[in-house]
Amino acid sequence: PVRRLAQVVTVKVYDHDDLGTDDLIGSYQIKVADFQGNDLDDWFELKDEKDEVIIGEDGTNSRVHLNLKYTPHVDRELGMLHESIYSLGVGEDNVRDAIKRAAGSVPRKRVLLQIGADWCETCKRMYFLLSEDLQVAGACNTYFELCLVDADHEDNFPLLAKMGDPQWLGFPVFVILTGKGEYITTVGTGTLEKDPIVTSEEPDKHKVLRFLTHWRPGGPTDATRNTDDEKEK
């Protein structure tokens, strides 16, 4: 089954001869995102291994007729891609509420801001991990108060400016605050993807877990970021 909008489906056409040998004639690649939600019924040009259009014996481009039926797959993560997670107005008031919750939590928590926008598929995949994945959400809920900030909403521009306009690092981007609302760090999430070299746009669960553990209260960063970690007297 196709579970990712970033997937590419390759259709290969073979010639089966009388000797039982299958020779590859050509192939055609379908980007799932291009026809997601629609049936596909059309003729498509075949390409060879060099991604060049194959010319038939009659001098015309070789084509294949494809008739694919779109059937939604009941998958929570895929479903979230169609939902609005950065609801209108998500911004400073929500950040204040998260700080209040973190300040009153026992044991201590920090505030994790996920800054992004609804058009960003990676933002939604990251939010799915942080809010619904058993291991990642468990760690996030233990150590942080998670709060979304809509970087596309103009009412949030002053808030983003106070934090140094972290959106320039790309979406999503994390900003970590203390339980008192004091700034700790800004972290771009590109390195948390499965394959940052090719920009896979799919967060790596294990990298996100390591990130949460590294920046948790009482973790390795406490030695240098102690504004929220004063010892109880």
C-alpha positions as a printed NumPy array, in Angstrom:
array([[  0.   ,   0.   ,   0.   ],
       [  1.003,   3.604,  -0.578],
       [  1.362,   5.344,   2.791],
       [  3.422,   8.446,   1.984],
       [  2.595,  11.343,  -0.312],
       [  6.31 ,  11.543,  -1.063],
       [  6.311,   8.002,  -2.471],
       [  6.907,   7.304,  -6.139],
       [  5.263,   4.262,  -7.736],
       [  7.202,   2.719, -10.629],
       [  5.181,   0.823, -13.241],
       [  7.351,  -1.55 , -15.31 ],
       [  6.253,  -3.1  , -18.605],
       [  7.789,  -6.425, -19.703],
       [  7.677,  -8.408, -22.94 ],
       [  7.09 , -12.11 , -22.266],
       [  8.461, -14.196, -25.157],
       [  7.806, -17.832, -26.127],
       [ 10.941, -18.984, -24.288],
       [  9.576, -17.733, -20.992],
       [ 11.934, -14.78 , -20.809],
       [ 10.693, -11.435, -19.528],
       [ 12.419,  -8.468, -21.144],
       [ 11.935,  -5.025, -19.656],
       [ 10.424,  -2.727, -22.269],
       [ 10.255,   0.411, -20.212],
       [  8.835,   2.033, -17.104],
       [  6.82 ,   4.987, -15.929],
       [  7.03 ,   6.697, -12.53 ],
       [  3.966,   8.073, -10.775],
       [  4.334,  10.637,  -8.002],
       [  1.653,   9.793,  -5.47 ],
       [  1.132,  13.442,  -4.55 ],
       [  0.231,  14.252,  -8.179],
       [ -2.897,  12.119,  -8.251],
       [ -3.656,  11.701,  -4.568],
       [ -7.413,  11.702,  -4.134],
       [ -8.162,  11.002,  -7.812],
       [ -8.396,   8.011, -10.125],
       [ -5.762,   7.767, -12.85 ],
       [ -6.861,   6.765, -16.351],
       [ -4.602,   7.888, -19.193],
       [ -1.776,   7.055, -21.591],
       [  1.796,   7.635, -20.442],
       [  5.114,   7.574, -22.254],
       [  7.521,   4.779, -21.313],
       [ 11.104,   5.613, -20.429],
       [ 14.287,   3.567, -20.425],
       [ 16.873,   3.16 , -17.659],
       [ 18.402,   6.542, -18.626],
       [ 15.001,   8.199, -18.13 ],
       [ 14.702,   8.854, -21.864],
       [ 11.477,   8.346, -23.81 ],
       [ 11.471,   5.045, -25.743],
       [ 10.862,   5.311, -29.491],
       [  8.88 ,   2.422, -31.014],
       [  9.474,   0.66 , -34.337],
       [  6.959,   2.949, -36.02 ],
       [  8.9  ,   6.028, -34.882],
       [  6.386,   7.132, -32.277],
       [  6.855,   7.33 , -28.533],
       [  6.073,   4.078, -26.718],
       [  3.13 ,   4.468, -24.345],
       [  1.269,   2.466, -21.74 ],
       [ -2.332,   2.848, -20.657],
       [ -2.789,   2.974, -16.889],
       [ -6.067,   2.753, -15.015],
       [ -5.482,   3.107, -11.282],
       [ -8.228,   3.484,  -8.707],
       [ -7.634,   5.698,  -5.689],
       [ -8.733,   4.071,  -2.425],
       [ -8.098,   5.989,   0.808],
       [ -6.075,   4.053,   3.349],
       [ -7.296,   4.41 ,   6.895],
       [ -4.059,   5.594,   8.466],
       [ -3.912,   8.166,  11.253],
       [ -0.618,   9.689,  10.132],
       [ -1.743,   9.995,   6.515],
       [ -5.064,  11.416,   7.684],
       [ -3.296,  14.093,   9.695],
       [ -1.724,  15.422,   6.5  ],
       [ -5.185,  16.626,   5.486],
       [ -5.946,  18.261,   8.822],
       [ -5.252,  21.775,   9.997],
       [ -2.935,  21.535,  12.986],
       [ -1.943,  25.206,  13.05 ],
       [ -5.436,  26.469,  13.743],
       [ -6.068,  30.161,  13.149],
       [ -4.538,  32.316,  15.846],
       [ -2.239,  29.694,  17.364],
       [  0.417,  31.94 ,  18.824],
       [  1.463,  34.005,  21.828],
       [ -1.501,  33.234,  24.094],
       [ -0.903,  29.527,  23.563],
       [  2.795,  29.984,  24.348],
       [  1.931,  31.762,  27.617],
       [ -0.402,  28.921,  28.584],
       [  2.327,  26.369,  27.841],
       [  4.789,  28.307,  30.004],
       [  2.292,  28.362,  32.879],
       [  1.775,  24.611,  32.615],
       [  5.538,  23.993,  32.515],
       [  6.14 ,  26.284,  35.504],
       [  3.632,  24.38 ,  37.616],
       [  4.668,  20.889,  36.561],
       [  6.286,  18.325,  38.843],
       [  8.823,  17.16 ,  37.823],
       [  9.986,  20.273,  35.985],
       [  9.296,  20.68 ,  32.286],
       [ 10.518,  22.897,  29.51 ],
       [  8.461,  24.379,  26.666],
       [  8.9  ,  23.025,  23.147],
       [  7.613,  25.327,  20.415],
       [  7.103,  23.761,  16.993],
       [  7.002,  26.609,  14.507],
       [  5.618,  25.904,  11.057],
       [  2.565,  26.136,   8.82 ],
       [ -0.293,  23.97 ,   7.604],
       [  1.076,  23.705,   4.062],
       [  4.218,  22.006,   5.461],
       [  3.874,  18.203,   5.294],
       [  6.983,  17.683,   7.418],
       [  5.444,  19.862,  10.147],
       [  2.46 ,  17.532,  10.331],
       [  4.618,  14.398,  10.328],
       [  6.716,  15.836,  13.153],
       [  3.613,  16.771,  15.13 ],
       [  2.257,  13.258,  14.645],
       [  5.406,  11.819,  16.226],
       [  5.382,  14.292,  19.106],
       [  1.692,  13.905,  19.891],
       [  0.701,  10.349,  18.922],
       [  3.706,   8.051,  18.605],
       [  3.865,   5.917,  21.748],
       [  7.588,   6.397,  22.475],
       [  8.147,   9.91 ,  21.137],
       [  4.913,  11.358,  22.535],
       [  5.659,   9.693,  25.867],
       [  9.063,  11.388,  26.079],
       [  7.684,  14.708,  24.878],
       [  4.845,  14.713,  27.435],
       [  7.263,  13.796,  30.23 ],
       [  9.836,  16.509,  29.556],
       [  8.042,  19.28 ,  27.653],
       [  4.888,  21.286,  27.162],
       [  4.406,  21.143,  23.39 ],
       [  3.018,  24.234,  21.694],
       [  2.466,  24.96 ,  17.99 ],
       [  3.12 ,  28.411,  16.528],
       [  1.692,  29.343,  13.118],
       [  4.486,  31.191,  11.33 ],
       [  2.175,  32.173,   8.456],
       [ -0.206,  34.13 ,  10.691],
       [  0.712,  37.816,  10.716],
       [ -0.408,  38.208,  14.337],
       [  2.527,  35.97 ,  15.277],
       [  5.187,  37.982,  13.423],
       [  6.07 ,  40.076,  16.524],
       [  6.431,  36.881,  18.588],
       [  8.7  ,  35.34 ,  15.954],
       [ 10.767,  38.538,  15.838],
       [ 11.321,  38.32 ,  19.616],
       [ 12.769,  34.836,  19.083],
       [ 15.071,  35.988,  16.27 ],
       [ 12.81 ,  34.928,  13.369],
       [ 13.626,  31.204,  13.648],
       [ 11.448,  30.437,  10.597],
       [ 14.416,  31.27 ,   8.39 ],
       [ 15.855,  27.885,   9.348],
       [ 12.986,  26.227,   7.495],
       [  9.9  ,  24.385,   8.698],
       [  9.377,  22.966,  11.156],
       [ 11.788,  24.626,  13.541],
       [ 11.976,  24.11 ,  17.308],
       [ 12.43 ,  26.786,  19.953],
       [ 12.975,  25.609,  23.541],
       [ 12.073,  27.783,  26.525],
       [ 12.488,  27.3  ,  30.246],
       [  9.558,  26.823,  32.581],
       [  9.903,  30.549,  33.258],
       [  9.593,  31.443,  29.583],
       [ 13.287,  32.189,  29.121],
       [ 14.927,  31.348,  25.813],
       [ 17.231,  28.307,  25.7  ],
       [ 17.887,  27.438,  22.063],
       [ 16.611,  27.226,  18.48 ],
       [ 17.012,  23.961,  16.571],
       [ 16.35 ,  23.357,  12.885],
       [ 14.79 ,  19.953,  12.273],
       [ 16.537,  19.114,   8.999],
       [ 19.057,  16.954,  10.862],
       [ 16.183,  15.03 ,  12.444],
       [ 14.965,  13.708,   9.099],
       [ 15.625,  10.146,   7.975],
       [ 17.949,  11.328,   5.205],
       [ 18.935,  14.993,   5.639],
       [ 21.245,  14.842,   2.595],
       [ 18.363,  14.406,   0.162],
       [ 15.767,  16.251,   2.296],
       [ 13.526,  13.266,   2.847],
       [ 10.895,  15.39 ,   4.672],
       [ 10.222,  12.412,   6.931],
       [ 11.281,  12.754,  10.591],
       [ 13.41 ,   9.969,  12.014],
       [ 11.781,   8.647,  15.187],
       [ 15.065,   7.678,  16.845],
       [ 16.691,  11.045,  16.095],
       [ 13.694,  12.886,  17.541],
       [ 13.873,  10.741,  20.692],
       [ 17.567,  11.583,  21.093],
       [ 16.766,  15.258,  20.592],
       [ 14.125,  15.224,  23.328],
       [ 16.416,  13.365,  25.712],
       [ 19.299,  15.757,  25.053],
       [ 17.244,  18.9  ,  25.759],
       [ 15.147,  17.555,  28.619],
       [ 15.301,  19.121,  32.095],
       [ 18.062,  17.354,  33.98 ],
       [ 19.711,  16.324,  30.715],
       [ 23.136,  17.209,  29.257],
       [ 22.164,  20.835,  28.639],
       [ 21.45 ,  21.567,  32.294],
       [ 25.121,  22.263,  32.974],
       [ 25.055,  25.285,  30.677],
       [ 21.341,  26.144,  30.641],
       [ 20.459,  26.345,  34.314],
       [ 18.043,  29.279,  34.334],
       [ 15.075,  26.94 ,  34.634],
       [ 16.806,  24.344,  36.765],
       [ 17.555,  26.033,  40.062],
       [ 17.87 ,  23.47 ,  42.763],
       [ 14.99 ,  23.328,  45.135],
       [ 15.962,  24.505,  48.56 ]])
